Amino acid sequence: MLIHAVLGFSVLETLVLAALLLAWADRVAGARLLAAFLIGISLWMVGNELPNWLGPETEPVAMRLLATAPFTSALFFHFCTVFCRVDLVRWGVAVAYALGATASVVSIVLVPGHLIEHRDIGFIAVADPVGTVASMAWVILGIGGVAVLLLALLRARRSGDGQKFRQIAAVTASCLWGLLCLAGYGIAVLDLPIYPFPLLGLPLYSLILVYGILRYGVFVANAWARRALVWALLLALGAVVLALTPLLPFESRWLGGLAVAASVLALNGPVRRVAERLVYPGGEVSIADLGAWRSALLSAETPEALAQQAATLLSARIGTQVGVQIGAPSASTTPSTSSALLTPPGSTPQLVCTPGEQGWQTTLQGWDAAPPGPRHVAELFGTVVAEAAARVEQAQQFAARERERQLQARLAELGALAATVAHDIRNPLNIISMAVAAAPSDTRREVADQVARIANLTHDLLDFAKPWKLVPRELDLAAHVRNAALRLPDVSLGAGLARPLVLQADPRRVDQALTNLLENARIAMASDAVDTDTDTGGGPTASATHSPVHIDAETTADAVLLHVCDAGPGVPDEIRSRLFEPFASRSPGGTGLGLAIVARIMAAHGGSVTLTERPPWSTCFTLRFPLTTTQRLP
């Protein structure tokens, strides 16, 4: 019978769609729950059809398969809360599962119904009182899931999230379609004098549900939908032509078949274009579209903001999720965005915009399943993105030059001021030193310390403010670190410094940066020791049992990273954001310029210095020395 064939196909289709969801579970929120729900639907359909496939003696097994419906409804309710991102307390989901599981177990033990024979369907299950109560449980859970969908639908519409609105609308529409199809069983149970034709639409239920979700998350699903729609339309046209062949003035099977084949071939192109427009709306691009895209991208001031804005515009235009990458992929870039060869099947298609000799250019990655229309839209959109990327790059370069100009101006002013101050305070310092020559030793020592502190401040001011150039040469950074570590006791060296680390740098400036960092570590450890002695009555510090300062290095594909860490009191949160600015950090006895000088030295080398987290150390500074092209690792 037709209905049994349709339901058998629906079971197979539902299981295939569940497997597909499990394969792409990382792309859809709640995909595993939805797959479990589809498996539950398959068991329910098998329970309905098993007596018709294998005979009425399978009634006990069929009834117990039908008894799983309440638990399947609990899975549906849980999926709706996860998919719609509803902040439901844990006990709410637990109550749903408790209700569904209890109703299913009771129905399995007590048997929910019995079989009757219907003229159109064959054997069909009719609920007993136990089955009626169990049916109320899955109806309540189903209504709860639909209510969650409707509330999320309203929320998505108010927030303007068009993609989420369409996904939730598709799931809601599939639920309504499923209820319409189940009306066929109602026709049979009530023994109405009409054919239970709604059951013939049951295969579309799972299809609408899954495709409505994957439509905006998996590009390949759209390609499959387009092909399926083309074949369905061509088969429908062939059936229409075949039905019209009896109207011909002559009767011939050969001519009828030839008419069907000719009609399908003639209409193949138009049908494909219609299917493409239905699955991929908006394939035509006008001058107004290009202007609107340019205007929308004008607000982006950084590559990250441009990528996010461009992804939103392109995804909305072609109706599926698309990623946009601006610039060369970084180390944190996922495989799906860094290389077309690494793009896994079913991943988000990417529009990658990178700079080249001829300016910014765009390439499409992961678009193999896309038809010509969406590809054409993406290619034209890519030209607009390339223009915007060039504009953002120019704006950033201009801003960088302006910052550099302002910095040089401030440094020139500071240098002139420092030179004047240094000249004006040297003579008073000498007079002060001579004036206390006859003073007690404690007084002379205190004055000498303060005079040295002022002299150090003057020296650092002059060094920070005056213009200077690097004199780079090839040096072994590991050897320099080992030599610098000899100046400070209790320093441990990591395994990364056991082998040569050859790079191009100014040895004097590298030594200066290392000295400043090690001096900071020494002062921090001394301060921490004093604080600890004060708190614990002079006992040993916690870090005194092992090396309080640790230096290590590591090599990446394009840089050497040097880590200088200590177990001191750490950096206060209030100065972390401006730590490398002049006078931001004033350690006891320091000038407040040590870290600023380190930052300037590293910037002059094309590198950087950052405050990093490397447990168990409380403070860690990482120096990044870039490698030249010939020095980089293969």
ABEGO torsion letter per residue (X at the ends): XAAAAAAAAAAAAAAAAAAAAAAAAAABBGAAAAAAAAAAAAAAAAAAAAAAAAEAAAAAAAAAAAAAAAAAAAAAAAAAAAAAGBBBBAAAAAAAAAAAAAAAAAAAAAEABBBBBBAAAEBBBBBBAAAAAAAAAAAAAAAAAAAAAAAAAAAAAAAGBAAAAAAAAAAAAAAAAAAAAAAAAAAAAAGBABBBAAAAAAAAAAAAAAAAAAAAABAAAAAAAAAAAAAAAAAAAAAAAAAAAAABABBBAAAAAAAAAAAAAAAAAAAAAAAAAAABBGABBBAAAAAAAAAAAAABABAAAAAAAAAAAAAAAAGBBBBBBBEBBBAABBAAAABAAABBBGBBBBBBBBBBAAEBBBBBBGAAABBAAAAAAAAAAAAAAAAAAAAAAAAAAAAAAAAAAAAAAAAAAAAAAAAAAAAAAAAAAAAAAAAAAABBAAAAAAAAAAAAAAAAAAAAAAAAABBBBBBBBBBBAAAAAAAAAAABBGBBBBAAAABBBBBBBBAAAAAAAAAAAAAAAAAAAAAAAAAAAAAAGGBBBAAAABBABBBBBBBBAABBBBBBBBABAEBBAAAAAAAABBGABBBBGBAGAAAAAAAAAAAAAGBBBBBBBBOABABBBBBBBBBBAAABBX
